[in-house]
C-alpha cells in the first residue's frame, strides 16, 4: 500500500533542480500487461480469492505540462479492456471487463523511467457470481500507479500496482464485493 505514495514522493523530490527531458505534446499510450491478484477482507468484501487478469489499455494526454495541488504532470483519459479474468481460488471462474473511464496523471519523466497514478471505473461479467449469491454483472473500480522503465525510447517495460474493487454497486440490497491487491507487469507503447 505504500508503493503509490513512494512513487509520488520520488517524483516530487526529483522535480527540484533536475532537468526534465522534453516531451512531445499530448502523447498517446497503449499498455499491455498481465497481473495476479489476492483479495483482502475489507468492509463487506470477501477474502481468500486469487485470480489473474490480462489488461489492454489506451490513453491520450489531454493537457500539456500542468500542476494539480502543486504536483506536476499531464492528465490523460483512457479506456481499458480486461479480456481475461481467471479466478483460480476458491473456484474456477472466468470473466471479461471494460472500463470506459481511466483517469491517469503522468508525472514528468526521468531519464530512464517515468511514473503515473490512475483511477478507473467500469464493469465486468463473469461465468458465475462473484462473490457468491450476488450477480454475474459487477461494477469495477481501481486506483493505483505504475512505473515505465525505458530501455528503448518510447517503448518501455511496465510494472504496476492497483487496488481493485468489484461489486454489484448496491443493486441487490446489500453490496458484498471483492477488494484485491493486483501486481501487474507488461509493455507500454507511447507515440506523439
Secondary structure in CASP SS format (residue, H / E / C, confidence):
PFRMAT SS
TARGET T0000
AUTHOR 0000-0000-0000
METHOD secondary structure of the structure
MODEL  1
X C 1.00
X C 1.00
X H 1.00
X H 1.00
X H 1.00
X H 1.00
X H 1.00
X H 1.00
X H 1.00
X H 1.00
X H 1.00
X H 1.00
X H 1.00
X H 1.00
X C 1.00
X C 1.00
X C 1.00
X C 1.00
X C 1.00
X C 1.00
X C 1.00
X C 1.00
X C 1.00
X C 1.00
X C 1.00
X C 1.00
X C 1.00
X E 1.00
X E 1.00
X E 1.00
X E 1.00
X E 1.00
X E 1.00
X E 1.00
X E 1.00
X E 1.00
X E 1.00
X E 1.00
X E 1.00
X E 1.00
X C 1.00
X C 1.00
X C 1.00
X C 1.00
X E 1.00
X C 1.00
X C 1.00
X C 1.00
X C 1.00
X E 1.00
X E 1.00
X E 1.00
X E 1.00
X E 1.00
X E 1.00
X E 1.00
X E 1.00
X E 1.00
X E 1.00
X E 1.00
X E 1.00
X C 1.00
X C 1.00
X C 1.00
X C 1.00
X E 1.00
X E 1.00
X E 1.00
X C 1.00
X C 1.00
X E 1.00
X E 1.00
X E 1.00
X E 1.00
X E 1.00
X E 1.00
X E 1.00
X E 1.00
X E 1.00
X E 1.00
X E 1.00
X E 1.00
X E 1.00
X E 1.00
X E 1.00
X E 1.00
X E 1.00
X E 1.00
X E 1.00
X C 1.00
X C 1.00
X C 1.00
X E 1.00
X E 1.00
X E 1.00
X E 1.00
X E 1.00
X E 1.00
X E 1.00
X E 1.00
X E 1.00
X E 1.00
X E 1.00
X E 1.00
X E 1.00
X E 1.00
X C 1.00
X C 1.00
X C 1.00
X C 1.00
X C 1.00
X C 1.00
X E 1.00
X E 1.00
X E 1.00
X E 1.00
X E 1.00
X E 1.00
X E 1.00
X E 1.00
X E 1.00
X E 1.00
X E 1.00
X E 1.00
X E 1.00
X E 1.00
X C 1.00
X C 1.00
X C 1.00
X C 1.00
X C 1.00
X C 1.00
X C 1.00
X C 1.00
X C 1.00
X C 1.00
X E 1.00
X E 1.00
X E 1.00
X E 1.00
X E 1.00
X E 1.00
X E 1.00
X E 1.00
X E 1.00
X E 1.00
X E 1.00
X E 1.00
X E 1.00
X E 1.00
X E 1.00
X E 1.00
X C 1.00
X C 1.00
X E 1.00
X E 1.00
X E 1.00
X E 1.00
X E 1.00
X E 1.00
X E 1.00
X E 1.00
X E 1.00
X E 1.00
X E 1.00
X E 1.00
X E 1.00
X C 1.00
X C 1.00
X C 1.00
X C 1.00
X C 1.00
X C 1.00
X C 1.00
X C 1.00
X C 1.00
X E 1.00
X E 1.00
X E 1.00
X E 1.00
X E 1.00
X E 1.00
X E 1.00
X E 1.00
X E 1.00
X E 1.00
X E 1.00
X E 1.00
X E 1.00
X E 1.00
X E 1.00
X C 1.00
END
